[in-house]
Amino acid sequence: MTVKGDPDGMIKVARRVLAEPYAYVERAESTMEGPCRLPALAFGVAPSIFLAGPYDDARDAVARATGAGADTLKSMASGFANVAVAMGGAEQANTLAPSRPPLPNTDIQSDGSDSASTEAALFGAEVFLMADWVATGGVLATCGILAPAALASVLAWALVEPDDASLSQAISAWMSAGRDLDSSSKYLELELGPLDDAWPSEDTSRQAFDRWKIPFDQDFEQLQGDPDKVAEALSGAVDKVHEVQTDFFFLAAGTLAAIIVLTALDAVPFVNIGAEATKEILGVTLSIETGSTVLVIAGICKDAFDALKGMVGTPGSFDMSKPGQQKIPDFKQLPPIQWATA
Amino acid sequence: MNPDSYDARRLLDQLETQIARAQENATAVAAVAGWGEAANGQVKVCVGPSGVLKKVELDPRAMRMASEDLAASIVEAARGAERAAAASIREIYSSTDTGGIDVAAVAQGEYDPSADIEQRLAKAREALRQAG
């Protein structure tokens, strides 16, 4: 089959698809496979049971979809090369390889340094749960010293020790991956612009490509939104945990104020008001409240990660969906690239 | 205290201040003497911070009262003294965070923690219900 057009122009477009568009998607995938990973104990021991499975499943699904997107870009470039051969060009698809254009650095916070913090704060990814946790832990420990019944609260509070560095890194990594996919999409549109000159729209192979590109665009658009969804789920959980921590800090501080007053009164000769019993009751209450706060934090994490489960969907649901309409884009469902023989 | 701007040194300083103030207040409470009177001032009673009777002053004219009236006046004066002591204690703690506890009621053995505790536990249950 002979295709009319400019084979050199087609090869040029194929090479450009394998430059920035491919490089950004490839980097997004590698970000998802690396810095987007979150230790199971990121929110503490108590919520870890809810975190490990759903988060890793969601991350893995989005990473796989991104990898499939990168492969599809490669196939797109090969398809262009095949069309160029059909136009009479000499270069075969197998001579094409992704180039490695220099990309701007990512904004992923990973080392907790001031400059990284500034960048993370710029993108709203810096997490400050640890400061709340330590401050509240200090108040609870003091309560425990003055009223031993409150010691259980210290143990319970230890179950929700957050890992700010990991959370900051994961959130900023997802945001970075999302920006990389956006950049890829913008570059792809830019690089495909010259196709109109090289590949006439009345050609049947070009029409086949245009038909193929509709579901591809849908899948790619969906893929672009997925990292933001995960980042929002994580940020939302962090914000809610922060609110709960702050409320509980003030509750614990109030209890500590009462325990201090009662302890001081008990220590003064001749007053002898028998404050021990009240302190004991306050200590037990604080421990119960701490336990319930730990469960509330675990519940917040469970809700956030259950939302991620919804992203991944259930096995088999992809078969029922058309390209661009699944929960996670599935580039393998795109029609096979055989434009040159269409 | 604001946990968002956590500073261990500052929290410790605040704690020290809280403890020092609590000790000062407790010393002031120990010195509280509540006075009450009855029968036109013929019966005066003084109680300590916990309501324990410290002093009874009877005007000679009070000795001419019927014994039942005198006893009732002493009780009335003692109740007034307790209220005065409680008011003094509340005044001492008026600018101090007591974590919602009525120190005067605690000092006089009238504090029932169950209502406060039940309220706090109800909040905890509600938070759990919403989370769960």
Contacts between the chains, C-beta under 8 A, distances in Angstrom:
chain1	res1	chain2	res2	distance
A	128	B	4	6.7
A	131	B	3	6.2
A	131	B	4	6.6
A	131	B	5	7.7
A	131	B	6	3.8
A	132	B	3	4.2
A	132	B	4	7.0
A	132	B	6	7.1
A	134	B	6	6.0
A	134	B	8	7.8
A	135	B	1	7.1
A	135	B	3	4.0
A	135	B	6	4.4
A	135	B	11	6.4
A	136	B	3	6.5
A	138	B	8	7.3
A	138	B	11	6.0
A	139	B	1	7.9
A	139	B	11	8.0
A	142	B	15	6.5
A	244	B	127	8.0
A	245	B	3	6.9
A	246	B	3	5.9
A	246	B	4	7.4
A	249	B	1	7.2
A	249	B	3	4.5
A	250	B	1	7.9
A	251	B	120	7.9
A	253	B	1	5.5
A	254	B	97	7.0
A	254	B	99	4.2
A	254	B	100	6.2
A	255	B	99	5.6
A	256	B	18	7.9
A	256	B	99	7.2
A	257	B	18	6.6
A	257	B	96	7.9
A	257	B	97	4.3
A	257	B	98	6.1
A	257	B	99	4.1
A	258	B	98	5.8
A	258	B	99	2.9
A	258	B	100	6.8
A	258	B	101	4.6
A	259	B	99	7.4
A	260	B	18	5.5
A	260	B	19	5.8
A	260	B	22	4.7
A	261	B	22	5.1
A	261	B	25	7.1
A	261	B	26	7.8
A	261	B	93	7.3
A	261	B	96	7.1
A	261	B	98	5.0
A	261	B	99	7.2
A	261	B	101	6.8
A	261	B	103	6.1
A	262	B	101	7.3
A	262	B	106	6.9
A	263	B	22	7.3
A	264	B	19	7.2
A	264	B	22	3.6
A	264	B	23	4.9
A	264	B	25	6.8
A	264	B	26	4.0
A	265	B	22	7.9
A	265	B	26	4.7
A	265	B	29	6.3
A	265	B	103	7.0
A	265	B	106	7.4
A	265	B	107	6.9
A	267	B	23	7.5
A	267	B	26	6.7
A	268	B	26	4.4
A	268	B	27	6.1
A	268	B	29	6.9
A	268	B	30	4.5
A	269	B	30	7.2
A	270	B	30	5.8
A	270	B	48	7.1
A	271	B	26	6.8
A	271	B	29	6.0
A	271	B	30	5.0
A	271	B	48	7.9
A	271	B	49	5.8
A	271	B	50	6.5
A	271	B	107	7.0
A	272	B	50	6.9
A	273	B	49	7.7
A	273	B	50	5.7
A	273	B	106	5.9
A	273	B	107	4.8
A	273	B	109	7.3
A	274	B	109	7.5
A	275	B	106	6.4
A	278	B	101	7.5
A	278	B	106	6.1
A	278	B	111	6.6
A	278	B	113	5.6
A	281	B	113	4.9
A	281	B	117	6.0
A	282	B	99	7.8
A	282	B	113	7.4
A	282	B	117	8.0
A	285	B	117	5.1
A	285	B	120	5.6
A	285	B	121	6.7
A	288	B	121	6.4
A	288	B	124	6.3
A	289	B	120	6.4
A	289	B	121	7.7
A	289	B	124	5.0
A	292	B	124	4.0
A	292	B	125	7.4
A	292	B	127	6.0
A	292	B	128	5.0
A	293	B	124	7.8
A	293	B	127	7.4
A	295	B	128	5.8
A	295	B	131	6.6
A	295	B	132	7.4
A	296	B	127	5.1
A	296	B	128	6.4
A	296	B	130	7.9
A	296	B	131	4.2
A	299	B	128	7.8
A	299	B	131	3.3
A	299	B	132	5.5
A	300	B	131	6.6
